[in-house]
Amino acid sequence: MGDGNYTRAARRPSPLPPERLSAEFREPPPEFAGCFTSLYHLTLDLPEGGGRVTDYLQPEWGNIRFFCGGLPEAEMAGLTLSGAPFVATGPSSRACRFSLGKVRMWGVGFLPLGWARFFDADASTVTNLICDGAAHPAFAHFAPLTEVLCDPEASIEEQYAALVEGLARAMRPSRDEPRIARVHAALVNGDHASVHELASACAMSIRTLERVCTRYFGFSPKLLMRRQRFMRSLATFMLQRGGRPWTEAMDAHYHDQAQFTREFRDFMAMNPSEYAALDHPILTSFMEARARVWGSAAQTLDPPAPPSPRT
């Protein structure tokens, strides 16, 4: 497909009836404020013999996901995974193609503050990684949660209680929390034209900014700024049903359509027209529910927690 055709590409309706997919978002207890993009439970109820559905995860923060039922198959940045009930991903700047059958799933997305409190590894060491969480040293401390979260006999309430308890045991403070909050807020709320401007907005040197971003956000400041701009555009497109053109979703900071197309290929490994022509049976419904309940459609658009006595 030619780059010039993407503004006319119409999206096909999702083939998955809405009653087949449900997502429940849980408000974490106050002690976890600012740590998570969300704690959520997803149910995909396919008819017997209904096969699997395929979709693409967008660039996001680090995640742990626990599957009860059909296990996922996934591919990201040349890595493939199948047969794992506990799937972990690091912060990503690439799309993740996945397929699911009938399943119940718990998901936890870690904001940069959450990465600082729950992980010893630098986020930069696991970027664009998808793995069996139980077998990877950065994520293995969450493996005991598999016993309850992947138990088909456990109720949702029992699973949520076990998840919160497991997270509480794993959390510890970080001395970089004020810096993390400043960088996160500047990325989400600001429109900065350069790394120098971002560093100034964060009241830190470029060297300190780069260290904080690499350690807790996973990527360089420049790439984080690019990813933020791209995700604003992609989320807008996903939420505007009816085949409206990409030009109406493009962030104002793109110079032209050619630049947007190049960025799209870098992040999603396909052209905008190719993405628009695909079915998105899970992501469209999930993002709409997330925007309605949680206030933002995608993890990377979640702001840091506002300052409050409880944090």
N, C-alpha and C positions, 0 to 999 in steps of 0.2 A: 504494500500500500504506500502510496506516495505521501510525503510529509504535507503537501498542500491540501490533502483531502480531509484532514482530521476535523476541521471545523464543521463539516457537514455530516459527520458520522453520527448515526442515531443509535441509542442503546436499545437492545432488545429487553423485553420484560423478563424478570426473574422467573425461571420455571418452577421454583420451589414454593408451594402454597404457604402462606404465612403461618398457618396453624402447624406446620411441620417444624418450625424453628422458633424457639423461645429463649430469651436471654433475661436473666434476673441479675441486677446489679445490687451489691450489698455495700452499705456504708460502713467502712472500717471503724473500729473503736477509736476514740479520740487520741489515744497514745500513738496511733499510726499516722496522724495527720501529715500529709505531704509526702508519704512514702510510696503510695501506689497510684497508678493510673486508674485502676479499679480492681475490685474483687468481684468476679462474676461467675455465674453458673449458666451454661448453655446446654440446651437439649435439642438434638436433631432427631426427629422421629420420622424415619422413612418406612414406607410399606415393605412388607416381606418381599424379598426379591427385587427391591427397588434400586439395588446397586449403590453407587457412591456419587457424591456431588463434589465438584472441583471448583476451587476459587483461588484467589491470590491475596495473601496478606501484604499490606503495604509496609514501608519502612516504619519502624517503631522502636520503643525502648526494650530493655530486657524483659523476658517473660518466663514463667513456669506454668505448664499446663498439665493437668492430670485427666486421663481419659478412662471412662468406664463404659465398656461395650466395644464397638468396632474401633480399632486403633488406626491412627492417621498414617498416611503416606505423605512425605513432604520433600521438597527440594528447594535449596536456596544457595546461590553463589557456587554452584557446582557440587554442593554437599547434598546427599540424600539420606533419608531416614525412614524406617518403617518398623512396625512391631513393638514400639516403645510406649508403655502406658504413661510414663513421665517424660514429657518433652520440654527441653529448655532451649531458649534462644537468647543470644546476646543482643545488644543494641544493633539495629540494622540500617543499612542504606541501600538495601536491595529488596526486591519483592520475593516472597516465599510462596511457591505454588504448593497447594496441599489438596488432598482429597479425604473425605470422611464418609463413613457409613452411619448407621444408626448408633448414636452415642450420647452419653452425658459427659460433660466436661467442666472442670473447675479451672479458671484462669486467674493468674495474678500478674499484673504488669507493674514493673518497678520504675518509678520516677528516679531521676539522678540522686535525690536524697535517699530514696529507698535502696539504691545500689550502695551508697556509702554505709548505710546501717546494716545491710544484710549480706554483703559479699566482701571477701578479702581480696579477690582478684581485681586488678585494674580492668575497667570495662573495655579498654582498648584491646585486651588480649582475647576477647570473645566476640568481637564485632562480626556480624554476618555469619554467625555460627548457629547451626541447629544440631542438637545432639540428644542422646539418651541422658537425661539429667542425672540418673542414678550412677552413670559411669563416668561422669566428668567431674574433676575435683572442684571446679568453681560452683557447681550446683548440687553436689551429692549430699550436702547437709540437709536438703529438703526431701531426700528420698524416703525417709520414714513416713511421710504424709501419704505415700502411695497406698499404704495398708487400709486407710479409711476412705480416702478420696476416690479410690478405684474399686471400692467394694460395692457391688450392685445391691446388697442388702441394707446398706447404710442409708439413712434418710438424709435429705438435704440439710436439715438442721444439725444433725450429728456431724456431717461432713464440715459444715461451716464452723462449728465449735472447734473441731480438731484443727482446721486450717488456722484459725485465729490463735489457738494455743501454740501451734507449731511456730507461727510467725513471731509470737511474743518471746518464745525461748531463743530465737535466733537473732533478735534485734539488739544492737548496741550503738551507742552514740559515735559521732565522728567530729573531729575538731574542725573540719572544713565545712560544716553545715551552713554557716552564714554566707560563705563564698558561693556555695552551690546554689543557694536560694537566689542570690543576686544574678548569677549567670542565667539561671533558668528563667527568671522573670524577664530579663532583658531579651532573651531569645524569643519568648512567647509574645511579649507585649510590645517590643520595639521593632522598628524598621531601620536597621543599621546598614549602611552602605559599605562598611569595611570592618576588618577585625580591630583596627585602631579605635573606631567609634564604639564597637561593642565593649572593648576593654575600658574605655572611658566611662561608659554607662554603668559598668560594673565596679568602678573605682578600684581597679587593679591594673598591674602591669600586663603587657602582652604575654610575657613569660609565665606569670602566675595564671593568667587566663588559660593558656595552652595546657598547663599542668592540670588544672581543675577539670577542664573539658576532657582531656585524655583519660584521667583517672576515673571519673564518675559518669561522664556522658558518652565516652567511647570514641569520639571523633574529634578532629581538629575544629577550632572555632569556625573556620571558613566553611567546612563541610556541614556543620550543624546549621549555619545560617542558610546555606543552599537547601538543605533538607526541610527546614521550616517553611521556606517560601514555596517549595514544591508541594508540601503536604497541605498548606492552606488552599492551593489550587485544586488538588485532587479531592480533598474533602468537599469543597464547594461543588465540584462536578458530580460527585457521588450522591449528593443530597438534592440536586436539581433534576428531578425526573422529567422525562418527556423528550429526551434527545436534544436538549439545548446544546449549542456549540461550545467547544472548549474555550473559545475566545471570551465567553462570558464568565468563565471560571478562573482564567489565568490571573495570577497575582500581578498587581500593577507594576511591580519592580522588574518584571521581565521586559527586556528591550523590545523583543518582537517574537513572532510565532516560531521562528527558527531556533531561537535560544531555548524557548520552552520545550520544543521537540527534542533538542539535544539533552536537556535535563531529564526529560521523561525517559528517554532511552537509558540514561545513566542509572536512574533509580529503579526502573521497572523492567528493563531489558526488552522493551517493545515500544512501538510508536503509540501516540495517543489514539489514533484511529483503530489500531489493533486491540488496545485495551477496551475501548468503547464498544467494540463489536462482540466482546466476550460476555457470556452470562456471568453474573455475580450473585449466585443464589444465596450465599451466606453473608457476604460483606455488606451488600446493600441494606438488607434487613437489620443486620447487627449495628451498622453505623447509624441508621435512622433511630433505632431504639436507644443507642448510646447518646446521641445528641439530644433526644427527648428527655431521657432520664438523668443523664450525667452532665449535660451542658456542653459537651464537645463531641465531635464525631470520631476523632482519632486520638490515639495516645499522645502523639507528639504535639497536639494542640492543647493538652491539659496544662493549666498554669500551676505554679507552685502553691502550696498552702499559704493563705494570708497570715501575717503575724498575729498571734493571739496568745493569751496567757496559757492555754493548754499545750502550746508547742514550745 
